[in-house]
């Protein structure tokens, strides 16, 4: 089944717009290296020779703001300045920005909060970022942040009680069951390949793409040692609600979070298989030290709620969400999950260029 649920919309207490501090920190941390990448790798003379009157940018997985606006402003300002310096003010093109996300995304909130002084024309493009969304050779720059850890579908064998990969009692791939991890990893590789094949069609030759991907450290030993305490704790809360009679325990066994955290070497290897792109820069960013302090339990719970509530509502029903996340906040306070070293998230930045290939 496709994973269509979007982040919590609106601008209220439980919205993604109010509870995406870490994701915003990733965007802020990447601003300088995105600007450097544009200065070093964007050949505007070659682009201008093809009469670029409009420079087109797409953000894949835009959600509701404000993080997408920070990224877009960085890209537009860097490209504009490069045109002004290397060509002239009169040669600066118009900028058109396409905001893409799932069809269920709250585009109303996104467009209601567009920066009033923006120097670009804005449009929304609903649809899966794992598929083509634009005409061939129509984009000059693509961006995606904290998006490509989402699977397009859950591997069916994980939900099949006759399969060795059945993930009974768990909601993600942490733990000792290698078959579960393998299923997640294979689906992730397939999805990322689809993403790059789609962008290869849409980006012009010489066009750039910057992606910020949530990752875990490169493994030194057995991959089955990977754990995610915060997700395990959420699973524990779901089991406790089942024990309280809120829903059948089988509901928990048939639910898994469709997210996978790759590691930098794995990410690099998948990208290199696509010969339509060259990797211009790859770097692990230290987001936590620059832009995040450990949140209190309530804030931590709200951040997870803003991301996963839609999925949980679809599967378990809306009436249990307050109870679930209140319980989650209590468990977080008891276990000090935010300060657990295994919860230290990483963001890997990758800048790629669309290369010319003879066919």
C-alpha positions in Angstrom: 0.0 0.0 0.0 1.4 3.4 -0.9 2.3 5.7 2.0 0.2 8.8 1.2 -0.1 10.5 4.6 1.5 13.9 4.8 2.9 15.8 7.7 0.3 17.5 10.0 -1.0 20.6 8.3 -2.0 24.0 9.6 -0.1 26.2 12.0 -1.5 24.9 15.3 0.2 23.3 18.3 0.5 19.9 16.7 1.4 21.1 13.1 4.6 20.2 11.2 5.1 24.0 10.6 5.5 24.4 14.4 7.3 21.2 15.2 10.0 20.7 12.5 12.9 22.4 14.3 15.4 19.6 13.5 14.4 19.6 9.8 14.8 23.4 9.8 18.2 23.0 11.3 19.3 20.7 8.5 18.3 23.3 5.9 20.0 26.1 7.9 23.2 24.0 8.2 23.2 23.4 4.5 22.8 27.0 3.3 26.5 27.8 3.0 27.4 24.6 1.1 24.5 24.9 -1.2 25.7 28.4 -2.1 29.2 27.2 -2.5 27.9 24.4 -4.7 26.1 26.8 -7.0 29.1 29.1 -7.2 31.4 26.3 -8.1 29.3 23.9 -10.2 26.5 25.9 -12.0 27.7 26.9 -15.5 25.4 29.8 -16.2 27.2 30.8 -19.3 26.3 27.4 -20.8 22.8 27.7 -19.6 22.4 31.3 -20.9 23.6 30.1 -24.3 20.3 28.2 -24.5 18.3 31.4 -23.8 17.2 30.7 -20.2 14.6 33.4 -19.6 13.2 31.5 -16.6 15.3 29.6 -14.1 13.1 26.7 -12.8 13.6 25.2 -9.3 11.7 22.4 -7.7 11.6 21.4 -4.0 10.6 17.7 -3.6 8.9 17.0 -0.3 8.2 20.7 0.5 5.6 20.0 3.3 4.0 23.2 4.7 6.9 25.5 5.4 8.7 27.4 6.7 11.8 25.2 6.0 11.2 25.0 2.3 11.2 28.8 2.0 14.6 29.0 3.7 16.0 26.5 1.2 14.4 28.2 -1.8 15.6 31.7 -0.8 19.2 30.3 -0.4 19.1 28.9 -4.0 17.5 31.9 -5.6 19.8 34.4 -4.0 22.9 32.3 -4.9 21.8 31.9 -8.6 20.8 35.5 -8.9 24.1 36.7 -7.5 26.0 34.4 -9.9 24.2 35.8 -12.9 24.8 39.4 -11.7 28.5 38.8 -11.3 29.3 36.6 -14.3 26.9 38.1 -16.8 25.0 41.3 -15.9 21.9 42.5 -14.1 20.0 42.6 -17.4 20.7 38.9 -17.9 19.2 37.7 -14.6 16.3 35.5 -15.4 12.9 35.2 -13.8 12.7 32.5 -11.2 9.9 30.0 -11.0 9.6 27.6 -8.0 7.6 24.4 -7.9 6.6 23.1 -4.5 6.1 19.3 -4.7 4.7 16.9 -2.1 2.1 14.2 -1.7 -1.4 15.0 -2.8 -2.5 15.0 0.8 -0.1 17.7 1.7 -1.6 20.9 3.1 -0.8 23.2 0.2 -3.3 25.8 1.5 -1.1 26.5 4.5 2.0 26.4 2.3 0.7 29.1 0.0 -0.9 31.2 2.7 2.6 31.5 4.3 4.6 32.2 1.3 7.1 35.1 2.0 5.5 38.3 0.7 8.9 39.7 -0.5 9.9 36.6 -2.5 11.6 37.1 -5.8 10.1 34.1 -7.6 6.9 32.9 -9.0 5.4 30.0 -7.0 3.3 26.9 -8.1 2.3 23.7 -6.4 2.8 20.3 -7.9 1.1 17.5 -6.0 2.3 13.9 -6.6 4.9 11.3 -5.6 8.5 12.5 -5.8 9.4 8.9 -6.8 7.8 9.5 -10.1 8.1 12.0 -13.0 6.4 15.3 -12.2 7.8 17.7 -14.8 8.4 17.8 -18.6 11.7 16.6 -19.9 14.6 19.0 -19.5 12.5 21.6 -17.7 14.3 22.1 -14.4 17.6 23.8 -13.6 17.8 23.0 -9.9 16.2 20.4 -7.7 16.2 20.3 -3.9 15.0 17.8 -1.4 15.5 17.8 2.4 14.5 15.2 5.0 12.3 13.5 2.4 14.1 10.6 0.9 14.0 8.5 4.1 10.3 7.8 3.4 9.5 4.6 1.5 7.0 4.7 -1.3 5.4 1.5 0.0 5.8 -0.9 2.9 7.4 -4.2 1.8 4.6 -6.7 1.9 6.6 -9.5 3.4 7.0 -7.4 6.6 3.3 -7.6 7.2 2.9 -11.3 6.2 2.8 -13.6 9.2 4.0 -16.5 7.1 7.1 -14.6 6.0 10.6 -14.8 7.7 10.5 -11.0 7.5 7.3 -10.7 9.5 8.0 -7.9 12.0 5.7 -8.9 14.8 5.6 -6.6 17.8 7.9 -4.0 16.1 7.1 -0.9 14.1 10.4 -0.5 12.4 13.5 -2.5 11.5 15.5 -2.1 14.7 16.5 -5.3 16.4 18.0 -8.6 15.5 15.8 -9.7 12.6 18.0 -9.4 9.5 15.2 -10.2 7.1 13.3 -7.1 8.2 16.3 -4.9 7.7 16.9 -6.4 4.3 13.4 -5.8 3.2 13.6 -2.1 4.2 16.9 -1.7 2.5 15.9 -3.2 -0.7 12.7 -1.1 -0.9 14.8 2.0 -0.1 17.3 1.3 -2.9 14.5 0.8 -5.3 12.8 4.0 -4.3 16.0 6.1 -4.5 16.8 4.7 -7.9 13.3 5.7 -9.1 13.8 9.2 -7.6 17.1 9.7 -9.5 15.7 8.3 -12.8 12.8 10.7 -12.6 15.0 13.7 -11.9 17.4 12.7 -14.7 14.5 13.2 -17.1 13.4 16.5 -15.6 16.8 18.3 -15.1 18.6 19.9 -18.0 22.2 18.8 -18.7 24.4 20.8 -16.3 21.5 21.2 -13.8 22.1 20.7 -10.2 20.4 18.8 -7.4 21.0 19.2 -3.6 19.6 16.5 -1.3 19.7 16.3 2.5 19.1 12.8 3.6 18.6 11.5 7.2 21.3 8.9 7.8 22.9 6.8 10.5 26.7 6.2 10.8 28.4 3.8 8.5 28.3 0.4 10.2 31.4 -1.1 11.7 29.9 -4.5 12.2 26.6 -6.4 11.9 23.8 -4.2 10.6 21.3 -5.9 12.8 22.7 -4.0 15.7 21.0 -0.8 14.4 18.4 0.4 16.9 16.1 3.4 17.2 15.0 3.9 20.8 12.4 6.6 20.1 10.6 4.4 17.5 10.8 1.4 19.8 9.3 3.4 22.5 6.5 4.5 20.3 5.9 0.9 19.5 5.8 0.1 23.2 3.1 2.8 23.7 1.0 1.3 21.0 1.3 -2.2 22.6 0.3 -0.6 26.0 -2.8 1.0 24.4 -3.7 -2.4 22.9 -3.4 -3.9 26.4 -5.8 -1.2 27.6 -8.3 -2.5 25.1 -8.1 0.6 22.8 -7.6 -1.7 19.8 -6.7 -5.3 19.0 -3.0 -6.3 19.4 -3.0 -7.5 15.8 -3.3 -3.8 14.8 0.2 -3.3 16.1 1.6 -6.3 14.3 0.2 -5.0 11.0 1.7 -1.6 11.4 5.2 -0.5 10.5 6.7 3.0 9.9 7.6 3.4 6.3 10.9 5.1 7.0 14.5 3.9 6.4 17.7 5.6 7.5 20.5 4.8 5.1 24.1 5.3 5.9 26.5 7.5 3.8 28.3 4.7 2.0 25.1 3.0 1.1 23.6 6.3 -0.2 26.7 7.1 -2.2 26.7 3.6 -3.8 23.1 3.8 -4.8 23.6 7.3 -6.4 26.7 6.1 -8.3 24.7 3.4 -10.0 22.8 6.1 -11.9 25.2 7.3 -14.5 23.1 10.4 -15.4 24.5 12.2 -12.4 28.0 13.0 -11.1 28.5 13.5 -7.4 30.1 16.9 -6.9 30.0 16.9 -3.1 29.0 14.6 -0.3 29.3 15.6 3.3 27.9 14.6 6.7 26.4 17.6 8.5 26.4 18.1 12.2 23.0 19.5 12.6 22.6 18.9 16.3 25.6 20.9 17.4 24.7 23.9 15.4 20.9 24.2 15.4 19.4 22.0 18.1 19.4 21.5 21.8 17.8 18.5 23.4 14.0 19.2 23.5 11.8 18.5 26.5 9.7 15.4 26.4 6.5 17.3 25.3 8.4 18.9 22.5 9.9 15.7 21.4 6.5 14.0 21.4 5.0 16.8 19.4 7.8 16.6 16.8 7.0 12.9 16.3 3.3 13.5 16.3 3.6 16.2 13.6 5.4 13.6 11.3 3.6 10.3 12.0 0.1 11.2 13.2 -1.5 10.9 9.8 -0.1 7.4 9.3 -1.2 6.4 12.8 -4.7 7.8 12.4 -5.2 5.8 9.2 -4.3 2.6 10.9 -5.5 3.0 14.5 -8.1 5.7 14.3 -8.2 9.3 15.4 -9.7 8.8 18.8 -6.5 7.5 20.4 -4.0 10.0 19.3 -4.1 12.3 22.4 -3.8 9.3 24.7 -1.0 7.8 22.6 1.2 10.9 22.5 0.6 11.9 26.1 1.8 8.4 27.0 4.7 8.8 24.6 5.8 12.0 26.3 5.6 10.3 29.7 7.8 7.4 28.5 10.3 9.8 27.0 10.7 11.6 30.3 11.2 8.3 32.1 13.8 6.9 29.6 15.6 10.2 28.6 15.3 9.1 24.9 16.3 12.5 23.4 19.8 12.3 25.1 20.4 8.7 24.0 23.5 8.6 21.9 21.8 6.2 19.4 19.2 9.0 18.8 21.9 11.4 17.4 20.6 11.9 13.9 22.8 12.7 11.0 22.1 14.5 7.8 24.1 13.7 4.7 24.3 16.4 2.1 24.8 15.4 -1.5 25.2 17.7 -4.5 24.9 16.1 -7.9 25.1 17.4 -11.5 23.1 16.2 -14.4 25.7 15.0 -16.9 25.4 14.7 -20.7 25.2 11.1 -22.0 25.4 9.8 -25.5 22.5 7.6 -26.4 
